[in-house]
Amino acid sequence: MVDADYLVVGAGATGMAFTDALIDHADVRVALVDRRHGVGGHWLEAYPFVRLHQASAFYGVASTLLGGGRLQRHGPEAGLQERATRSEICAYYESMLADRMLESGRVEFFAGCEYVGDRTFVSRISGEWFAVPERCRIVDAHYLAPAIPAETPPPFGVADDARVIPVNDLARLEEAPSEFVVVGSGKTATDACVWLLARGVEPDAICWVRPRDPWMLNRAVVQPDPVVFLGMVADTMQAAEASASLADLFLRLEDAGVMLRIDQLVVPTMAKTPTLAAWELEALRTIGRVERHGHIVRVDRGRVVFAAGSIAIADDAIVVHCAAEGLQYRPLVPIWGPEAITLQPIRAGFPCFGAALAGYVEATRDDDQEKNRLCPPSPYPDSMAAWARMTVMGARGAMSFGSEPDIAAWASGVAINPARIPPELAGSAELGDTLDRLQAHLQPGLARLAELSATDPA
């Protein structure tokens, strides 16, 4: 029997953010459980050249800034906030566990353990069984855990003599092929293409199988500077207010410098909207062979087969699997339910902040119905309509929790809140103009976004 008030299932980004905020504001004991060997979730298995796609300051736990909040001084992103590497993220979470959580004496970590339900978990190493008392609340921090190529087989058949590798293995190649075939439309695929190009692979040696074209956010406008970030929100609402359709909305956002697309001759349909830098966009546009035939059915040596045809590839081609689902699109449920606290984003697109907010609200409120009123979940987007819905739901959630003075005060003091306004900037004229513009367009913009999202029920 483990003496705990909370059993947090999953020690990835959301589980760590929830636990950090909870123990900061409540005198409770937490059992933190994860199937992996340590904390950090999917980052422990991520490809070695991955970096956060957003500023480090937006990621991690509320009590401790990830990185130093520094601007990049060199390279193509000079002037933008630093973005942590995989190793930096893993080291950060190890430090949070050891120096903050375990040191508090109120958190126990059970690595290599699987939650099997009924307040019970079992070690995958020793087979030992553990249970928590009836009073213990279960926190599901694994509900929206991402699926990554290192842990997900290719979603297509692979012939015995075909060379298909997960993106992780790109950094372990011992001999260069004559062609790389990158499979996927999202951030992982763009990272793989940029990484190959940066290491001297000629654009003509890359074939990009892109089932859908993606819309991506311009990284330059998703920064921990309230003038920049809230200015982007104001631009979004202003564009939405004037939009005649979803396609028109995204084209207006492109004109405003908010959204990016790789091929300007194709209107994307995918809108998971990770961030992308201008230099990455320029590099990706040098790849001339882009195959848009839907999803792959099978990879043979020298050929990629689709449902309605096939394409030839080099006999020695390496097919790079970047086609795991990534973000999960499970149904939204109330965060505080009868069986578990199910962590989900609250402010659109920032899961660490949402999990930390849930931890703070859990520590400072008693009534689950009131907690759910204050913290309605928002979805991850996939399509343009889903992005519009996420934006509306996230904004409404922010209005809800922001109406509580103590929550607003807490949120204004944590760097992972993207809309945070530091006290030293609160009175600036430039910020005042930005806030005035946001105020003018917020309600009509949200109303139009709600209308546009309803035009596509998907």
N, C-alpha and C positions, 0 to 999 in steps of 0.2 A: 504494500500500500504506500502510495506517494502522497505526502501531505501537501496538497496544493489547492488554491482557490480557483485557479484557471489552468486548463490544459490547452496550450496553444499548439495546434497541429500544423507544422510547417515553419521552418526557421529561415525562410527566404525574406525578401524585402518587406512584405506586408506583415508577416509574423513578427519580425524584429521591430518594425516601426510601432505596431500595436503594443508589444510588450514594453518597449522603452517608455512610451507615453503613460501606460498603465501604472508601472512601478514608480514613475515620477510623481504621480498624483494620488496614489492609493497605497495603503499599507497592506499588501497582499503577497501571496506566494504563487509563483508561476512555474509549472512544468512545461518546458519547451521541447517538442519532439520533432525529429526529422528523420526521414529515411536515409539521407546522405550522411557522410562522415563528419560534416561540420555545418556551420551556419553559412548563409549566403545563397541558398537555393540554387537556381539554375546557373548562377554565375560560376559555380564550382565546375560545371561541365561545359561552359560556353567555349566557343572557338578562341584561340589564343590572341588573335589580333582585334577582338571586339573592344569597343569603347562605348560608354554611355552615348546615346544619340542626343541627349539633352544635357544641360549644364549640371555639373556635379552637385551644385547647391540645391537642386530640386529633388535629390535622391538621398536615400538613407533614412536616418531616424531624426526625430525632432530635437533631441537634446544635444546632438553633436554634428557639426558641419562636416560633410564629406569633402575632403580636400581643404584648401585654404581660402576658398572664395576668390581665387586669383584670376586675373585676366591673362589670356595667352599672349605672350610677348613676341613670339616668333612663329613662322610658318603661315600657311594659308588661312588660318582662323585667328590671326593676331587681332586683338581687341575684343574677342568673344570670351566668355567664361570658360574655364578649364573643363574638360570632360575626362572622367576617370577611366583608366584601363581596367581590364578584368582583374589583374593582380592587385591593383589599388583597391578595388571594390572588395575583393575577398579579404585582404588585410584589414580593411576598415571594419568589416563585420566580425572578424576574429577579435579585433580590439574591443568592439562594443560588447561582445559576449564576455570576454575575460575581464576587462577593466571596469566595465559598468554593471553588467547584469549579474555575473557570478560573484563579483566583488561585493555586491549589495547584500548577499546572503539570502535573497528572496527569489532567486531564479535557479532552477536546476535544468541542465541541458542533457537530453537523452538522444545521443547520436545513433544512427543506424537502427532506428526503431520505427515500427509501422503501427499506426493507429488502426485498430480492428473493430472499433465501435464499442458501445456499451461501457464507456469510460475505461477502456482497457487498451493497452498497447504492448507490443512484444518486440524484443530485440531480434533483429535479423541476423545477428552475429552469434549470440549465446543461446537464443531461444527462451530467455527469461521473460516472464510475464509480469506486467505492472498494472495497477489499477489506481484510480483516484476516487475520493469520496463523493457521495451523492451531492454534496453542496457545491462541488467543483463545476464551473462553467466550461463548456467546450468551445474553443475558438477555432473555426475552420479557416486557416490561412492558406489553404491549398485549393480552394474552390476554383480560382481562376489562374492557377499555376500554368505558365506557358509551356508549350510543347516545342522542343528544340531538336535540330537534326542529330545531335550526338546521342539522343535517347529515343529517337523516333525513326523507324525504318523508312526508306523511300516509299512514297505512296504510289508506286508503280512497280511493275515486274522488272527484274534484272536478269539478263541471260548470264550463264556461267562465265562466258569469256568477255563480258562487258566490264569496263573499268568505271565503277560508280563509287564515290567516296562521300562521306559527310564533310561539310565545310571545315570541320575541325582538322581534318587530315591534310588540308592544303599546305599547312605550315610544316608538314612532315615528309613532303615529297623528296625522293632521292634522284629523280630523273625527270626532266621537262618533257611533256608531250608536245605534239605539234598543234594541238587544239584543246582548249578548255570549253566545256559546255556547262554553263551556269544555269541551274534550274530553280526558278522562284521569282516572285515579283516584289518582295518586301525588303525590309532593312537588311536581313542576312544576305540576300542576293546582291544588293547594292554594295554592301561591305566587301563581299567576295570579289566583285568586279573591280572596285576601287583598289583593293589590296593587290590584285594581280597586276593592274596597270602601274601601280606605284613601284612594283618590283621588276619592271622592264618588259612585261608581256605586251606584245604588240596588240592594238585593238582588233586587228584582223584575225588574231589567233583566239579570239573569244567569241563564242556563240552564246547568246543570251536567250534562253527559252523563258518567255515572260507571258504566262497565261492571261494576265490582266495588267494594264498599265496603272501605276499608283499615283495618287496625289500625295505630296509630302509637304510638311511645314518648313518654311524658310527658317533655318536655325538662328539667323541673325535677329529675328523678331521674337524668339522664345528665350528670353534672357532674364536673369534675376535683377532687373532694373525696372522699377514700376512705370517709368515713362515709356520704356520700350514694350514691356509685356502688356500693360493696360492700353497702350496705344494700339497694339495688335488686336486686342479685344474690341476696341472702339472701331477699328477698321473693319473687323468682321461684322459687327452689328450694322455699321453703315452700309456695307455691301449687301447684307441680307435684306435690309429694309428696301433696297431698290431692285432686288432680284426678281426676274420673271419666272425662273425655274431653277432647279438644282444645278444644272449645267451652267447657267448664267451666273449663279452664285459663285461657283468655283473659278470661273473665268474672271469675275470681278476681283476675287481674292488674289488671283494670280497677278492681275494688274496692280493691286495694292501692295504687292510684295510679300503677301502672307503665305500663299501656296506656290508650290513648284511642281512642274511635270517634266519628265525627261524628254519626251517627244512632243513637240508643239503641233504636230500634225494629227495627234491622237488625243481625244478627250478621255481621260482615265475614268474608270468606274470603281476602282478600289480606293478607299479613303481611310486606311488605318492611321495614316498621317504621322509617321515618325518624322523627326527633323532631318534635314539635309542641308549641307553647306553649299555655297555657290561653287567652290572649287571641285567638290564631289560631282555636282551637276555637270560641270564642264567636262570632267573626265568621263562620266558615263555616256555623254553624248558622242564621244569618239567611237563607241562600239557600233559598228555598222550592221552587223548581222543579229537582228532581233527576230525571233520566231514566235509568232502569235497564233497558235493552233489549239488553244485550250490546254487541258491537262494531259500529261504523258500517260500512256497506257503501258508501254514497255520500252526498255532500252536494250538493244542488241549491239553487238560489236559492229561499229560502222553505221548504225542507224538508230534514230529515235522515232518511236511509233506513237501516233495519236489516234484518237477515235476515228478521225476522218482523213487519215493519210499518214505520211512519214517524211522525215528529212534525213539526208545523208550527213554523217559526221566522219571525221578521220578515224581510221582503224585503231589508232593509238590514243584516241581522245579520252580525256578524263572528264567524266560527268560529275559535277559538283552538286551534291544534294543540299539545297537550301529551302526545301519545299515543306518543312514541318509547318503545322498550323500557326505556331507562335502564340499570339493572343487567343484566349478562349472566349467563346460566345455563349456561355451557359445562361439560362434564364435569370433575370434579376429576382432576388428574393429579399424580404426584409432583413436587414443586417442583424437585428436582434430577433431571433426566432425562438420557438419553444424548445428546440433541441440544441441549438448552437448559435453562436455569434459568427456570422458568415461574412468575412471581410471582402469588400468590393469598393471600387472607386466611388468617391462622393463628389468632389470637385472634378470636373471633366478632365480625364487624361493624366492624372497625377496620383497613382495608386499609393505611393508612400505617404503622401499627405493624408489621403483618405483613411488609411489604416491608423496613422497616428491620431487623427481626429477621433476615430472610433475609440481608441484607447483612452483619450482624454475624456470623452463623453461617458464612457463606461465607468471611469473613476469618479466622476463628479455628479452623476445622476443615478437615481434609483429605479425609475419607472421605464420599462422597456418600450412602452407605447410612445412616451415622450422622446426617448432616444431615437426611435424610428422616424418620428416627425421631424426632428432636428437634422437627421442624417439620412436622407433618402439616397439609395445607390444610383449611380449612373453607369451606362454600359460602355464597353469598348466598341469603337466603330469598325465597320468593314466597308460599307458602301457609302456613297455620298449622303443618302437619306439617313443612314445610321449615324453618320458624323453630325448631321444637323440635330438629330434627336439627342445625342450625347451632349451637345453644346447647350441645348435648352434645359435638359434635366440637370446638368452640372451647374448651370447658372441658378436654377431654382433652388438646388441644394445649398449653394453658397449663400443665397439670400436667407435661407432658413436658418442655418447654423450661425450666420453672421448677425442675425437679429438678437442673439444672446450676448450680453456685454462681456461675460467672462470668456466665452468661446472666442469672440472677436479679439479680445485682448491676448488670449493665448496664441491664436493664429497669427496675429501681427508680430509675434516674437519668435516665430520659427521660420528658418530659411527655406524649408521644403514647401512652404505655402507660396505658390508662384505669384499671387496677388498681394503679397506682403509689401507694406509701405514703411520703410525704416524711418524712425523719428526724424533723422537729420534731413530727410527729403520731403517731409510732410508739407512744408510751407513753400516749396519752390513754385515759381510762376509757371514753368514748363509742365510740371505735374498737374497744377491747377487747370491748365488748358486741356490737358489730356483727360482729366476727370470730368470736366464740363462736356467735352465731346462724347465721352462714354455715356454720361447721364442722358444726353440728348437722344442718343440712338439705341440705348439698351432695350427699352420696352418695345418700341416698334420693331427692332431687329429680332428680338426673341419671338414676338408674335409671328413675324414672317417666317422665321426658321421653323416654328411649329407647323405652319401651314405647308411649307415645302417638304418637311419630313413626312407628312401624311400623304404626299402624292405617290410615295413608294412604300407599300406595307412591308417590304422585306426587312 
